[in-house]
Amino acid sequence: MPSDLTLKTMNFVHKTILVVSRGKKGWNAGNMPVLKLTTTGRKSGQKRMVMLTSPVQLGDTWVIVASKGGDDDHPAWFLNIQDDPKVD
C-alpha cells in the first residue's frame, strides 16, 4: 500500500499537471476520468481539494472509492464528508 507521503505527492503532481497545462491535461488516469473533490476540513474548517478517479459513471452520477490505496484507514476526504457532506 502506498504511504501517506506517496499519496500526497501523487495528488500534488496531479494538481500541478492541471495547473501547468491550464486544465488541458490530467483529467484521465488509468482509463478513468478524474474529478476534483473539495471538502471542508473537519478539524481546520478550511477547504481541502483532492483529485480522485471515478471507476464508474452513470449519467451525472460518478462513483468514487474511499480506499486510501487499499489501507485499512479511511482517507481524510471521506472523514471530512462524514462531518460535512456539502462538497464541490
C-alpha positions as CSV (number, residue, x, y, z in Angstrom):
1,M,0.0,0.0,0.0
2,P,1.3,3.5,-0.8
3,S,2.4,5.6,2.2
4,D,0.6,8.9,3.1
5,L,3.5,10.8,1.7
6,T,3.3,8.9,-1.6
7,L,-0.4,9.6,-2.0
8,K,0.0,13.3,-1.1
9,T,2.9,13.6,-3.6
10,M,0.8,11.9,-6.3
11,N,-2.1,14.3,-5.6
12,F,0.3,17.3,-5.7
13,V,1.8,16.2,-9.0
14,H,-1.6,15.7,-10.5
15,K,-2.8,19.2,-9.4
16,T,0.4,20.6,-10.8
17,I,-0.1,19.0,-14.2
18,L,-3.6,20.5,-14.3
19,V,-2.3,24.0,-13.5
20,V,0.7,23.9,-15.8
21,S,-1.4,22.6,-18.7
22,R,-4.1,25.1,-17.9
23,G,-6.6,22.3,-17.5
24,K,-5.9,20.6,-20.8
25,K,-4.2,17.5,-19.3
26,G,-4.7,15.4,-16.2
27,W,-8.4,14.6,-16.5
28,N,-7.9,10.9,-17.2
29,A,-5.8,8.4,-15.2
30,G,-5.7,4.7,-16.0
31,N,-8.6,5.0,-18.4
32,M,-10.7,6.6,-15.7
33,P,-12.0,10.1,-15.6
34,V,-10.6,12.3,-12.8
35,L,-12.5,14.8,-10.7
36,K,-11.6,17.5,-8.2
37,L,-13.4,16.9,-4.9
38,T,-13.4,19.9,-2.4
39,T,-14.4,19.2,1.2
40,T,-14.3,21.2,4.4
41,G,-11.6,20.0,6.8
42,R,-13.3,18.6,9.9
43,K,-10.6,20.0,12.2
44,S,-9.4,23.1,10.4
45,G,-12.6,24.2,8.8
46,Q,-10.6,25.1,5.7
47,K,-11.4,23.9,2.1
48,R,-9.5,20.8,1.1
49,M,-9.2,19.7,-2.5
50,V,-8.2,16.2,-3.7
51,M,-8.0,14.6,-7.1
52,L,-9.9,11.3,-7.4
53,T,-10.6,8.8,-10.2
54,S,-14.1,7.5,-10.9
55,P,-14.3,3.8,-12.0
56,V,-18.0,4.1,-12.8
57,Q,-20.2,6.9,-14.2
58,L,-23.9,6.6,-14.6
59,G,-25.2,9.8,-16.3
60,D,-24.5,12.7,-13.9
61,T,-23.6,10.2,-11.1
62,W,-19.9,9.5,-10.5
63,V,-18.8,6.7,-8.2
64,I,-15.7,7.4,-6.1
65,V,-14.0,4.9,-3.9
66,A,-12.7,5.8,-0.4
67,S,-9.9,3.3,-0.3
68,K,-6.7,5.3,0.6
69,G,-4.8,3.0,-1.7
70,G,-6.2,-0.1,-0.1
71,D,-5.3,0.9,3.5
72,D,-7.5,-0.1,6.5
73,D,-7.9,3.6,7.4
74,H,-10.3,5.9,5.7
75,P,-8.9,8.8,3.6
76,A,-9.2,12.2,5.2
77,W,-11.6,13.5,2.5
78,F,-14.0,10.7,3.4
79,L,-13.9,11.6,7.1
80,N,-14.4,15.3,6.1
81,I,-17.6,14.3,4.2
82,Q,-18.9,12.4,7.2
83,D,-18.7,15.6,9.3
84,D,-19.9,17.9,6.5
85,P,-21.5,16.3,3.4
86,K,-21.5,19.5,1.4
87,V,-18.8,19.2,-1.3
88,D,-17.9,20.8,-4.6
